[in-house]
Amino acid sequence: MKRWIVFLVLPWAFVDAAGREECPDELVARYRAGQACWPAAETHPSVDPEPLAALPETPPFPEHNPHSEAKEELGKQLFFDPRLSRSEQVACASCHDPDLNWADGRRHAFGHNRRQGERNTPSVGNSAWSEHFFWDGRAATLEQQARASLTNPVEMNSDPAAMADRIQALGGYRKQFEAVFSDPEVTPGRIVKAISTYVRTITSRSSDFDDFMRGDRDAMNRNEIKGLHLFRTRAGCMNCHHGKTFSDNDFHNIGLHYFGRKHEDLGRYRVTGDPEDVGAFKTPGLRDVVHTGPWMHNGIFPTLRGILNMYNHGGARPEPRPAFEDDPLFPETSDLLEPLELTDPELRQIEAFLHSISRRARHIDAAALPGREHANP
């Protein structure tokens, strides 16, 4: 009787006699073997990074504003409806355009009466996992953020009561508010709750990185994997960009505050009054980053390579002008940043990795609006 001996060869990992997984030696193979085999992340001693992870399929909703399909649909209509603004010409979607990955593609946002803001419009994608809102974190919830944008004179410039009355006058909306809130009354608070519910459903599409993390070891190529390794180690990106959204939900000064200059922006300091916060801005999530330029709070970078070059040099480190040499508020660039000495091929590998965590948003048709024949604002 013949006996056949079958050898099972695992492509990326091996199991020893005790049943323990042994990781392969080659770097790319280690990453393809699974996160248990990855080299340890290299971060500043003060940082305890969350492991990188695929984005959950379902976003979280707070107890004070639970999800329902009817509320989501109502929120979508309101998000695309310019009649929420004082001029009736500016909708939430005017600055957060799904065809531009929920940003606006401008260096600085335009709002009421074409007023130009001083900051870049961030994407609202994956906001359900954020802990702070706006570049300076002045809102603690999406509801606070929505209300602030509706009433800000430079954005939608709405009077809350007049806005609610205008929406109340539309019979189609009254029916929807009754279906969602068991009462047809339109209030500013209910408008904000519906919009916030819809925004929480705006999440990134599954990327090559997500597929890789879920077990498709061929979803990322060698350059992307090498970029992932650099991102986690020598490049220091994990100091601020980690977890499922690639953000620590914190604030950092990378030297782009223009202190004492024409375009000065003191960032988080405006909210807290803490000198340690001068020039600090919220860490943006990096998912879909390839498609949300221009970048930084002031939109100063038109290319990702420019950002990588800045970080490779250790961030921006402006010197105070003579009049500000003794100013106690003049900020120092974060000590999380230091010169990296990455080569051109290594920078290209990091950029390749950023492509692997990015996908264009799905096209979204604006909902039909009560009292209007056409959906587009």
N, C-alpha and C positions, 0 to 999 in steps of 0.2 A: 504493500500500500504506500503510495507516494504521499509525502507530507509537503505542504507548501508553506513557506515562511514569507509573510507579508510585512514589509517595512512601510510604516506610515511616516512620511516626511512632512513636518509642518513647515510652512514657508517662512515664518518670521520668529517663532519661538520654539523652544525645546523643553522637554520635561525630563527631569533626572529620575533616578531609581526610586527616590522618596516621593515622587509625585509633585515636586516643586518646580515651578517655571523658571527656566534659565533664560536670560536675555542674550540675544546675539551681540556680537562685538561691534559690527559696523553701524554707524550712527543712524542712517536712514532705516535700516532694518530694526533697530531698537525702537524707533518711533512707530514703525508699522506693527510692531509686536504688541502695542497697547500701552496705555498710560503708566501702568505699573513698571514698565521697562524704561521709561523716559529718564534722562539725566535730571538731577535736581535743578529746580529753578534757581537762578542767581539774582538776588535782590539786595537792596540796602538793608543793613541790620534792623532798621526800624520798621520794615515792611513784612507783613505776614500775608502773602498773596493767596487768593483763592485759586484753586486749580482751574485751568481753562476747561470749558465744557460746551457741549452742544446746547443750543437754545431750546428750552422746554417748548413743547408743542402748544401748550395752553398758557396764556398769560394770567397773572393773578389779578383779582378784583377785591377791593376793600369791603369790609362789612358795611360801612356807611353808604356804599354805592354799589350794590351787587349788580351783576350782569343779567340782562335778559335780551333776547333777540329783538324784541320790540324797542327797547331802549337804545340798543346799538343802531338800529335802522333810523330811529329818530335823531340820534346823535350824528349820524352820517349826513342826513339832510341838513341839519343845522351847521355842520362843518363846512358845507359847500354853499351855504346861503349868505349872500352879501348883505341881505336886509338886516343882519345882526349889527352891522356897522352904522355909524351915524350918517355917512354919506350914501349908504346902501350900495356901495361899489366895492367893498373889501370884505372877503370871506376869510375864514381860517385857511382855506385851501389856496388863497392868493399867495401866501408865504410858505405854505406847507403843501407843495404840489406833488401828488403821487408820481407823476411822470419825471420828477426831479428827485426821486427818493425822499419825498416828504420834506424837502428844503426848497430853496428858490433859485439856487445857482448864482446868486448875486454876492458881491463882497459885503454890502450892507443892505438890510431890508428896506423896502418901501412900504409905507402905510397910508394913513389918512391924509388926503389931499397931497399925495405923492411925497409926503415928508420922509426924509431918509433917516433911518436910525443910525446908531453909532456902532452897532454890533452885527455880526453875521447871523443869519437864521440857521439854527441847528435843526437837524431832522427830528421829527417826533417819533420816528420808529423806535420800538422797544421801550417806550416811556413807561410801560407798566412795571418795569423793574427799576426805575430810577428812584432815588431817595431825595433828590433836590432838582429844582427846575429853574430855568434861565441860567445864563452863564455865571451869574453871581449867586445863584442859589436862593434868591429871595422868596421863592415859593416852595412850600414843603410838600404840597400835593398837586396832582394834576388839576383838581378842582380850583385850587388857588391860582394856578398858572393860567387856566382858561379865563377865569374872571379878570385877572390882571391884564391879559391881552385884549379882552373885549373892551375894557375901559381905558386903557392907556391912550393918551392923546396922540401919540406918535404911531400907534398901531390901528385899532379899530374905532377908538374915540367914542364909544357908545355910552349913552346914559342908560343904566340898567332898567329903570322903570319904563322909559320910552321904548327901549328894545323889546321888553316883554309885552307891552301893549301892542306894538306893531305885529309881533308874531301871534298874539292872541286874536287879532282881527282876521286872521286867515283860518277859515273853517276847517281846512284839512289838517292844520296843526292842532287845533283844539281836539279833534277826534283822536289824534295820536297821543297827545298828552294825557287824555283820559284813559286810553288803553294802557299807558305805561305807569301812570301815577294814580289811577283810579279817581281822577279829578281833572276836568278840562282846563283848570286855571293854569295859565302860563306864568311862571315866575323866573326871575334871573337865576335863582338857585337850581331850579329844575332844568333850565337850559344848560347850565354849567355841568350838571350831573350827566345829562345825555351826551354832551360833547365829550366829556372825559371818558365815558364808557366806550364810545366809538374809538377814541384815540388809543385806549388800552388794547384794542384788538389789532392795531397796526404793528405788526411784527415782521422781522426779516424773513425772507424765504430761506429754505434750507440751503446752505452753502456747501461747497466742496469740503470745507473743514468740518461741518456738521456731519456730512456723510462719512468722512474719515473717522470721526470720533464715535460714530455709531457702528463701526465695524468694516466699512468699505476701505480697505487698506490701499487700494489703487486710486482712490478719489483725489489724492494729492500727489503731484509729481515730486521728483527729487529736489528741485530747486525750491519748491514751496515748503517742503519738509525741512530743508536746511535753513530757510528763512524762519520757520517756526522755532527751530532750535536757537538761532541767534536772538529772536524775539524774547525767548525765555531765559537766555543766559547773557552773553557778552553785551548785547545791545541795551540791556537794562529796561526794556519796555514794560516788563512785569512789575516794575515799581509802582506804576500807576494804572496799567491796562491789564486787568486780569478778570477771572470769573467768566460767567456765561455771556456777559455783554461787553467784555473787555474794558471795563471801567471800575475804578475803586470807589466811585461815587463821592470823591473828595475834591479838594481844591488845592491847586499848586501854582506857584509863580515860576514861569519859564522865561521871564525877562521881556515880555512883550507889552509892558504897561505904559511905556512912553512917559514916564514920570517927569513932570515939569516941561513937557513938550506939547506940541499942537494937538496931538491925538491921545492925550493922557486918558487912561481908563484905570481906575483904582480897583476895579473888580470886586471881590468879596468884601473888601474893606467898607464899601458903601453900605453893606448890609449889617455887618457886625461892629464896625468901629474899632476893631482890633488891629493894631499896627502890624501884627504878624500876617494879616490877610491882605495887605496892600499888594495889588498886582496879581492876586491869586484868582484863578478861574476854574470852573468845574471841569473835571476830566471827562471828555466825551467818550461814549462807547464807540468802538471801532468797527462794528459790524456795518457792512455796506459802505465803508469809508471811501472806497475808490469812486463812488458815484455821488458824493455829497459835497464836492468842492464848490467854491474855494474854501480854505480851511483856516482854523483858529478863530478865536472870539471876534477878531477884527477882519477876518477874511483876507489876511495879508498874503497867504500862500496860494498861488494858482496851481501848484504842482505838488504831488506827494514827495517827489525827490527833494524839493526844496526843504520840506519839513525834516526829512531824514538827514539832510546835510546839516541842518541847524542842530539837531540832537547829536549828530556825530561830533560836532564841535563843542558839545557840552552845554547847549542851550544858548539863549541870548544873554549877554552879560554887559548891559549898558553902564557906562560910568556917569555919575551925576555931573551936571553942568556946574560951573563955579558957584552960581547962586544957590545950589542945592547940596553943596558938599557937606554941610553940617545939618542938613534936614533929618531929623530922627525918623521920618516916615519913608525916607528913600529905601526901597526894598532890595534885599539880596536874592538873587536867583536860587531856587531850591537846591539843597545839597544832594538831592536825589539824582541830579544831573552832573555828569562829568565827561570829559573828552573820551571818545570810544575807540578811535583809530581803526574804524572799520574800513575795509577796502571797497573799491567800486563793485566788484562782483558780490561781495557780502551785502552791500546796500541794495543791489538788484534782487538778491534772494529775499531780503525782508520785504521789499515791495511786492515780489511774487506771492509771498505769504499773505499780504494784505489783500491781494486779489482773491485768494482762496477763501477769505471770510466775507467776501462781498458778492452780492447779486443785485441786479436791478429790481426795483419793486414791480409788482404786478400792475398792469394798467387798471385803473379804477374808474368806472363810469360814475359821474356825479348822479346822485339820486334826483328823481323828479321832484321839483319844489312846488308846494301848494301855491296856487294862484299864478303859476308861470307855465308857459307851454314848453319851454326849453330848460334843460337841466343845468347847463353851464352858467356859472356866475358871471 
